[in-house]
Amino acid sequence: MSVRRVAMLSVHTSPLDQPGSGDGGGMNVYVASLASALTRAGVECDVLTRAEGVHSPGVVEIEPGVRVVHLAAGGQEAMPKYALPEVLGEFTDAANNYIGGRSFDALHAHYWLSGAVGHQLKHDLGLPLVATFHTLAATKAAAGINDDPITRVGTEREIVACADRIIASAPDEAEELLTTYGARTDKVEVIPPGVDHELFSPGDRHRNRQRLGLDVGLPILLFVGRIQPLKGVDRALRALAELPDPRALLVVVGGPSGADGEDEMSRLKALAQQLGIVDRVRWVSPQPHGALASWYRAADVCLVPSRTESFGLVALEAAACGLPVVATDVGGLQSLVDDGETGFLVDAHGGEEFAVPIAQLMADPALAAEIGARAAARSGRYAWSMTAARLRRIYADVGAYEPVFCR
């Protein structure tokens, strides 16, 4: 079957939003990058998202063949993710009107809220449904993060049962889908995200530090991501406090995210005060995605201390820039980082455990350079063109048969 056009669903965040703030994060980068790569592979993409804030209802073409469609649902005020289930019916109706009047070959839902919409649209329109969850409620709960509506797990199970294909970013996520959610083996496929190697590549550390206003002589530890408990910034702070070099600086690039984001930011700043490292932490507002390459190139080590992570785009982007990564030994990070070869994996509890490999890298520049070079080489396994090629085949596969309905 020839696939010409796919409707992507990204209800809770527009790919035009700034990653690292609000609900904008790795998924924004994923959806925008994937849509662009698919278009270059001959598949047009319409990304349907909720209109809010600066995004009025309407269509924005971000490049030929890629359209972001902002649909009205529940007004245009910003809504926290936990409140969005209340407006999913309205969003589904708007999406039904948009998709139903045009020619699409498949639906691709991103995150569980979009999956709920896609599930209904599949029944209404008879289109095959591909689902990518990005995070799973059961995985978060196992990591001690319980900030989702109680309906989420049940909704995820319904999506799993009715989707024609489910995309996992890493083997760990695929196993969760099979064992916890009862997914059929033939419906789950592991397709990792990619990285833009033209944008993320090794560069001169001294020059990038000068450009960013960073001291060229200090050891610099970098965290990039949203400020929320899931991302483990508190672990980064505790690791910094344990480092033997008192000159070491932690740069945190990102902003508060979610209903508890502002409280988490206050908690982290209080923790920095308690640990006596206030003057050694630099808080940087969210940066445009393209600007992150300079921050990676300027640092000595990238810290990814997430409590759970389905993949970890930050770890991949850092590696592509030749930056050693020290990450939690969880989820997709296990498949991205070869422990001791391209970075280090840490079985973390409080965060102090990260200090040992960080100190080792900072004390041995030759080792850090060697690991960074291996990380950059390994990152060559990942490219958005490869992700798009595999998804194009899946769209064709699911479109070649009648969709299977759960009821």
N, C-alpha and C positions, 0 to 999 in steps of 0.2 A: 504493500500500500504506500502511495506517495503522501507524505505529510507536508502540508503547506502552511498551516496556521494553528497555533496552540494558545489557549486561554490560560494564563497563569493567575492564580489566586494568591494574594498577599494582603489579607484583610487588615491586619493590625499595624502595618507599617509600609509606607511607600518607599520604593527604591530610590526616590528622589530625596528622602530624608537624610540628615547628617548621621552617619554611623557613629556610635559611641555616645549618643545622647538619647534621652527618652527611651522609646522602644526600638530605636534604630541600632543595629549591630551587624554581626556577621551575616545575618540573613539578608539584609539590604544589599550587601556586597554580592552575596551568592546569587540573588534573583537578578540583579542588574547585569552582572558578569555573564551569567548563564544565558539570559535573553539575548545579549549582544552576540555571544558565541553561536547560539542557535541560528540567529539571523544570518550570520556569515556562512552557516552550513545550509542555508536555504529554507529555514523554518521561521516564519514571522511569529512574533510574540506580542500579545496584548496582556499587560499586567494589570489586573483589576484590584484596586485597593480602596480603602475608605477615605473620602474627602474630609480633611479636617485642617484647621489652622490656615496656613497660607495656600493650601491646595483646594481650590474651588472645584466643584463638579465639572468634569470635562476631560478632554483627551490631550495629552502632551506627548508628542513624538520626540523621543530623545535621540534617535538615530533612525535612518531608513529601515523600516521593518520592525521597530520596537516602539510600542505605544504604552504609555502609562495612563490607565483609565481610572479617574477618581470618581467614585460613585457615592451619592448622598445616602447616608444611613444614620439616623439619630442626630441630625443636625451636624454642624461643623466644629463643635467644641471638641477639644482633645478629651479622649476617654481612656482611662486605664484599662489594661487588657482584661482584668477580672470583670469589668462591666460590659465588655463587648458582646458576650452571649445574648444580652438583651436586644441588640440591634441586628443580630445575624439574619433574622427573618426578613427585615427590610433590605439588608444588603443582598440577600439571595434573590429577592424579587427584582432588584435593580440589575443584578448580574444576569438574571434570566432574560430580562428584556434586551440587554446589550448583546449577549451571546446568541440568543435565539434569532435575532434579526440579521446574523452574519454567518459566514461559513467557517466553522472550526472543526478540526480533526480530533482534538483531545483536550482534556482538562488536566492541569497540573497544579495541585494544591500544596502550599507551603505553610507548615505549622498546623496545629490542631484546629484552630478557629477557621482557617481556610478549608481544612479538610471537611469540617462540618458543612460548610457551604457547598463544596465540591460534591459531597455525598448526595445532597438534595438535588443539585443541578444534574448529576448523572441520571437520577431517576426521572427528572423533568424533561431532559433533553436527549437522553439516550446516548450520551457521549462517554467514551471510556475515561476512567479516572486514574491518574497517577498521583501518588501522595508522597511528600517528603516532610517528615515531622520536625526535623532540626533538633528538637528536644522532646523527651517523653516524660510524662508525669511520674511514671513508676521509677524511672532512673533518678529523677530529681528527689523523690521521696526517700529513696535508698541512701542518698547523699545528705539527708537531713533538711532538704529544702521543701517546705510545704506551703507554697504561696498561691496555689491554683484553686479554682472552683472545684468543689467536690464532684462535679459532673464531668471533669476533664477525662479521667481514665475511662469511664464508660463510653464517652464520645469517641475517644481514640480507638477503643475496641470495635465500635461500629464501623469506623472508617477502615480499619484493618480488614474487617470481614467483607467489605464491599468494594474496596479499591481493586482495580485490575492489576496494578503493580505498585509496590512500595519500595521507595529508594532509601537505602541506609547509607550514611556517609562513611561508615567504618564497620568492620566485622563485629565489634562489641555491640553496636546498635542493632545490627541484624540479629544477633543472638537474643537480645532483649525482646525484639519483635516476635521471634519464634517461640521463646520459652514463657514470657510473661503475657504476651498479647495473643498467643495462639495463631500467629500468621502461618499461612501455608508456605512451605519452602519454595515452591515454584513461583510465588508471587513476590518474593523479596530479592532484591538485587543490590549489591554493594557498588556504589559509584561515588568515589571521592570527589569533592570539589577541586577546582583548579587554582592556579595563581597566574597573574599577569607578569611574565618574565621580562617584558619590556619595561614595566614600571618598577618591579621589585627585583633588584640585582645588586651585587656588591658595589660599594662605593668608598670614597675616601673619608675616613672617620674624622680626621682633623678638620677638613673643609666643611663637613656637615655640622660639626660642633660649632664652628665659627658662625655658620649661617643661622643656627638656632640659638645662639647666645649662651652656649654651654661651655664651661671651663674645660679646656683641652687636656688638662692634666689630671682630672678627677676620674676615679672608677665610676662608671655609670651603669645602673641597673634600670631596665625599662619594663613598664607594664602598660599595655594598650588594651582598652576595653571599657565596658560600661561599669559604673560604680553600683554594684549590687552584691548581696552576700554570696550568690552563686559563683562569682568571679574570683573571690578569695583575695581581695586587696589587703585584707587584714594579715594574711599569711605573708604577703610581700613586705609589709611593715615589720613584722616580727623577724623575718629573715634579715632585713637591713640592720635591725638592732643587734643581731648576733654576729655580724661580720667583724672580723678583727681589724679591718682598716677603717678608722673613724672618718676618713675623708669620703667614703662611698656615698653616692647620691642616688636616690630612687626618683625616677621621673614617671609620674602617673598621667597618661594621656587618656582622657575620657571624662564623661559626666554622669550625674545621677540617673538611674534608670528604674522604672517601675514605681509602684505605690510607695515603697519604702526607700527609694533612692536617696532622698534628702536626709532621712534619718540615718541611713548607712554612711553618707558622707560625714555627717556630724560625729557619728561613732568612730569613724576612721581617724578624723582629726583629733579626737579626744585620745584615741589609742596612741597616735604619734606623740602627743604631749606626754602621756604616761610613760612611754618608752624612751623619752628624751631624745627624739630624733626629728623634731619639728623643723629644724634648720637644714635637715638633710633630705627633705621630701619636697619635690617641686610638682605642684598640681597644674596640669596643662589642660585647657578646655579641649573638647573634641575637635579633631582635625579632619579636613577633607581627606578622603581615602588616598588620593594620589600623593598627599603631603606626608603620609606615614613613612614612606621609604626613607626620607631624610632622618627621621627619628630612629628607625632601625639601624641605619648606617652609622649614626652617631654614638650608639650604645656599645657597651662591652658584653652585656648579657641580656637576653629577653626572658622575663619570668612570666610563666603562664600557670598560676596557682589555683586554677578552677577546681571547685568541688565536684563538678561533673562537666563533661564536654563531649558533645556528639562528634565533633571533628577537631576544630581549633584552627581557624583560618589565620589567626595572629601568629601561631607557631609556624605555619607554612610560609607566610609572608616574611617573617623574620629569617627563617632558614634560607629563603631565596636571596636575601640580602647578605648572606654569609655571616649571620649573627648566631652564636651558640644559644640554644634554648634550654632552660631548666623548667620542667613542667611536672605537674601532678601525674602520677601513674594511674590515670583513669581514661576510660572511653577512647575516643578517636586519637587522643594524644599518644596512646600506646602504639598506634600504627604510624604516627608521624615522626616520632623521635626514636632513634636507635640508641638505647641507653649506653653511654660511654663512647659512642661513635660520632653521632651528630648532635649530641646534647646529653642531658641527664633527666631521668625520670625519678621522681621522689614519692615515696609512700608517706604522704603528709598527714599530720594531725593538727598541730597548732600553727605550724609555719616555720618554726626554727630549723626544721630538717632541711630546708632549702639552702641554708647558709653554707653547709659544707661544700657542695659542688660549686656554688657561686664563688666562694673564697678560693677554691682550687683553680677555677678559670681566671679569676682576677690576678692570682699570684703567678700564673704561668702563661704569659702572652703567647708563647709558641704553641702550647697546647690549645689555647682558645682559637688561634688562627687556624690550626689544623682541623679542629672540630668544625669551625665555621665554614671552611672550604668543603669539607665532606657534606655538611648540611646543604650548602648551595648546590652541590652536584646532585644530591639525592632529591632535591626539590624539582629537578628536571623530570621526574616521573609524573608530575602533576601539571596539567594545563587545561584551561577552560575548553579548548578545542576538543580535547579527548573526552571530557565530560559531556559536551554537547553531542559528539558523535554517538556516544553510547545511548544517550537519551533519545536522540532521533530514531535510533533503531527500536528502542522500546515503544515510542509513540506509534511506530509503524506496526510493531507486533500486536499491541493491544487494539489497534484500529482494524486489524485484519479479521477480528472475530467479534461476534455479538457480545456486548458487555454482559457480565454476570451480575445479576441483581440480588441483593440480600433479602428482598421481600417482593 
